[in-house]
Amino acid sequence: MENKIKKHLESIFIQLIENEKIVFAENKICSAWDSVLKEWIDDDAMTLFTRKGGETRGTKVSNSHSRKIITTDNTPAHWVFKNLVLSKSKIKKIDVQSLLNKNEFPIAFIRKKNEYETLIGKMVADKNTRLNEQGWKLAHITPIALKRGQNISLQDYKDHHYNFLSLKNMYLIDKSYSGIAEVKMFNDIVANHKY
């Protein structure tokens, strides 16, 4: 039965590709961004992101091992995909650094009442960054959830930040079919297609 389901999912995947209902970053864009992302992660002076639902965005993680790590929603991944893939912008580490220093890197879609002190400047995305408003869901191929508890190492945060923002680990899918992007077997098919 599992093989039959997989064949059906493969067929659906092909149909989505052929009808331009899925968007991937080109390999050269993925590679260029990967280099910048690794430089970002290796620079201890630069803020890292952790995607945590239900928490106040822009809050510094308390057990962050002296590295500044702040909570976000999925906005940073949307920003990366929108700017690098859809708008074809060239982003360097110095550009990211400048955005972070000026509180202009968007980390949330909306500002809740309790976030006026943590989401300042342009940390709330404009509507052009919200790909779901343009009919897309941004999906991660490999789940990016950070393990729970207090024993989270700095390397865990770095790995999470990389998986969260790597173009190699994300794609857009038409919102009408977004539920399928939550299915592991489908994402395994996506991963095999990409690599």
Residue, then its C-alpha position, 0 to 999 in steps of 0.5 A: m500500500e505504501n508504494k501505491i501511495k508514494k506513486h500517487l504522490e509522485s504523480i501529484f508532484i509532477q502535475l504540480i511542477e508541470n502546472e507551476k504550482i511549486v517554485f524552487a530556488e535555482n541551484k546557483i542562488c541556493s549555493a550563493w545564499d548558502s555561503v552568506l548564511k554560513e558566514w552569518i552563522d559563523d559570525d558571533a556578533m550577528t543575531l541568530f533566529t529561532r522560529k517559535g510559535g506562540e512566543t513573543r517575537g523579537t525576544k532574546v532567548s535566555n539560554s543563548h550561550s552569549r550569542k544573541i538569538i531572538t524568536t521569530d515566526n516564519t517571516p525571515a524564511h519568506w523574506v529570504f525566498k521573496n528577495l533572493v528567488l522571486s526578486k533576484s536580489k543579491i544579498k551579501k553578509i554585509d547587507v544582512q548585518s546592516l539590516l539586523n543592526k538597523n532593526e530592518f530585517p523582518i521577523a514577524f508578519i504582524r505586531k501583537k499588543n505585547e510586541y511593541e517593545t520587541l518588534i521595532g523599526k521594520m521588524v514587521a514585514d510589509k505585505n509584499t514579503r507575505l507570500n501567503e497573501q500572494g497565494w503561496k505557502l512557504a514549506h520546509i522540506t526537512p522539519i525545522a523544529l528545535k528540540r525542547g527543554q533547557n539542554i539546547s546547545l549553541q550548535d543546535y541553534k546554529d543548525h536550526h537557523y541554517n535549516f530555517l533559512s536555507l533555500k535548499n530546505m524550502y519551496l513554495i507551493d500553491k496555497s490550494y495544495s498546501g496541506i500536502a506540504e505537511v506530508k513527510m512522504f511528499n517532502d521526501i519526493v521533493a528532496n529527491h527531486k531537488y538533489 
